[in-house]
Each structure stands twice: as structure tokens, then as C-alpha cells.
């Protein structure tokens, strides 16, 4: 079963410049809603293996990228296509919402 990729300030550009859509979950260890959506993000990694890249970024360990994208509240999930943000979700949402947004980009 595929797992979400840990993305960092260092490898971020490489990960998002993909042919496939890339969902990045911006989260932190202390964030309650992040803990709620974390297992959903991991499930999506399995569901979309080979069709989309699912990644997570710890905003406490990586300060550059979250500030570049103006991430102020977490969890924030951005969907990238060819390196550009094409969709955004803020807060914990049902799996179906994220799946629909990914499907729209495949």
C-alpha cells in the first residue's frame, strides 16, 4: 500500500513538478484537525497510487514553502498540476471532498 510522501522545503519543487496531480497536506503534530485528516490522506495515497502523488509537509519543520504559499491555517491541502496550484482545501473535510478534487485533475 502506498504511503504519502514526506515533502520538505528541499524536495518540494521536484515533487510538485510532476505529470500527475500532486496533493500536499500542510500539517503539524500539535494540530487536532490535522490528526483527523492524516489517515484520510494516507488512504488517498493508496487509492491514487499511479494516478496522483500524495504528500505531506510538516509546517513546523519546513518554514519556506508554507510561507511562500501563504499557509496560515492548517490543515491546508493544495493540489498542484504541472507545478501550479489548481485547487485548495482548508480544514478537515470528508475523504469524498478530496477524492472529487483529485478526480477533477486526473
Phi, psi and omega in degrees: 000130181292150176242157175296142180278136173281118181253146183231171175306326185288315186258005186304307183302317181297319183290315186283340179274064184245156174293325182276157171297148180234122175260125178244122177265113176270118188218174173212153183301324186276357188269114180302305179301330178296322179292330178289320185273342181308309180297329178294317179299319178296320178298318180298325179301320177287315182298325186252018178305127180087346181247332181208156176259129179247125185225158178231142176230123176283113185289340178283329182270342183228110184262335186293302185296313179303321179288326177300324182260008176065036179287112181247331177234145181233152002285138168243132178242123178250140174250126181251146171224124182051042174084000182243144178290125179245346178200162185209139175228132177244130179096170179282126180231161177297154180305323183300326180296314180292319180298317179298318181293321177293314180305322181296340183258352185274000000 
